[in-house]
Amino acid sequence: MSPPDRKPSNRGAEAGMLLLTAMVVFAGAGFGLGALIGAPVALGVVGLFAGAVAGFFVVYARFKDL
């Protein structure tokens, strides 16, 4: 007899961390690129929003079976 397929109970935390990680990475990349051209805050904010969009796609791709 095989054990029943159970989904881990921490899927919400994992989804949140994926979203947060994408936002932080993109914001950091935007800030870094902005520092090179003289607009770190503006590109950091753009990177933050780009990270939110990318994070939603990553979370959807990872958890589309829910």
N, C-alpha and C positions, 0 to 999 in steps of 0.2 A: 504494500500500500504506500503510495507516495504522499508526501505532506501536501496540504492544500496551498495553492498559490496565494500568498498574503503579500500585500504591498507594505513596505515599511511605513511606520507611523510618523516619520520625520520628513515626509515629502514636502510639506509646506515650508519648513525651515530650509530645506535644500533649495527650493525654488527661490525663496527670498535671498539666500546667499548668492545664488547665481546672478540674480538681478542686481544686487548691490555690488558684487564684484565687477560686473560689466560696467556699471556706472562709474565706479572708482577708477578702473583701468582707462576708460575712455576720457574721463575728466583729467587724469594725470597726463595722458598723451596729449590732449589738447592744451593743457597748461605748459607742458614741455615744448611743444611746437610754438606756442604763443610766446614763450620766453625767447625763442630764437628770433622771432620777427618783431617783437616789441608789443605784443598784445596778449599777455598771459591770462588775464582774467576773462577777457571776451572769448578766447578760444577754449578756455577751461569750462566755461558755461556751455558753449556749443558742444564740447565733448561730453559733458554731463548729460545733456539731452539726447545726443547720439547714442550714448551708452544705455540710456533708458530704453530707447527703441530697439537697439541690438539685444539688450537683456530680455525684453519681452519675446523676441523671436527665439532666443536660446531657450528660455523657459518653455515656450510653446513646443519647440522641437523635442525637448527632453521629456515633457510631461503630456504630450498629446493623447496618450492612452487613458487619461483619467476620465 
